[in-house]
Amino acid sequence: MILIPHKAKQYLTFFIKLTIVCLAFYFIYSKLSENDQMNWSQFHSILRSRLSVFWLIILFLFSFGNRFLEILKWQNLASFVSAITIGESCKQVLAALTAGLFTPNGIGEYAGKAMYYKKQNTKKIIFLNLICNGIQMLLAIIFGLLSLIYLGFYKWAMVLLFIIVLSIVFLFFIKNVTIKNYSVSVLIQKINELPKKMHTKNILLAIGRYALLMHQYYLLFILFGVTADYFTLLATISAVYFIASSLPSFQFLDFVVKGSVALWFFDKIHVSEVVVLFISTFMWFFNVVIPVCIGSYFVLTFKKTNIE
């Protein structure tokens, strides 16, 4: 076994932390600068004409509320391993978001949170993070399918529903198939081990977070002059979010993926392509870029605390 000197470990740790932060900011910069579809002078002009300081503060509060509910969700679930404060949960959530920025589907987020805990708890933390993210995906599926039906995309909804049901049936038949001591049955057993009160709180916080996110989108479309009725606009937003969230992507490409899907859907209700792209970028900036900037500080100041 090769022993690494303590000083060398410190330098290596600092290098890894600095690399994560530099990569995060590089990807943010590259995606913003390379997006040829965006006219930044026009974007700035529209922002000045449409958004006052008051509305910017309101939208920022929506983003803060969205992320704060995520922090409360993680504090709730992490208590299954060890009770943590809101401040500690904030550090873990934002640092993990930064770590997951340039990994497929934010998978680095799982490792980011696990780093705050003892090695023997790694599997539990990964499992709890799966529950944390899984409930948001479940809500996106449920409301997304309902939205597709409401908007008249019956064939799409039925095809997607068929795929989901088929996947559930397949998992049922292989639930006892074990791969490296893991199986669907074991996963279900682990889920049932969590207290019902914890599940209930997780679901309620997830619903609150989903509602805030959808209405932040809704408010922006209204501010940008979209006149579609409340239910049609909200259903379109929900359908776009569902389809885009189902596609494999990187966090730093989130606004590109959602923007591309949004263009097709919003064209059906006659929303300008420019407005859709601006709102997608604006949401990405408020809900990803700003939290990552804060999370970068937590990454750079990270110290192994070995939470039980």
C-alpha angles and dihedrals in degrees: 000000000000114000116212115210114247093243091051090051090053092051091046092050091049091048092051092048092047091048092053092051094044092049091048093053093041092055092046091051095044094050093048095045096042096049099109092182092068122085100200096192089053090046091053091047093052092047091054093048098042107030124058124192088259093057092044088056091048091051091046089053089053089054092046091050091048093052094039091056088051089052090051090048091054093045088053095049096039089058086075086072101027135339111256133183124247088252092054091046089051091054093049095046096047095041090049091049089055092048091050096048097096100031126094110277090348092290090153087070090074093056090042093061094039090058089071092060138063115276093249089060095052095100092048092050092048089049093049091048088051089055090046093053095033095065091054090051091048091053090048090053095047097046092037093056092046089050093051089052092047091051091050099252091132096152092051091048093048093047092049091044090050091051091050094048091046090052091050092049090048091050090049092056093047096038092115096045106114125210114182090338092310128113140152089258091055090049092051090048091052091049091052090051090067113092115260089233089059092050092048093051091046092052094047093048090047091052090049091050093048092049092050092050094048092048093047087058090044093051092051093051090050091049090051090056103260108156102191115130120266099257096043093049094044091046091051091050091048093048092050091048091050096049094042093046090052093057119090109249147139121261091239089056092050096108092046094051095043090042093054093049091043093055092062097045098042092048086067090063092040099252115159117256089227092055092049093050093046093050093046090052093044092051091047091051094049098041102035113016098047094046090047091053089055092041090054089065091053090049092052093046094042116138124180104253097174095219109201 
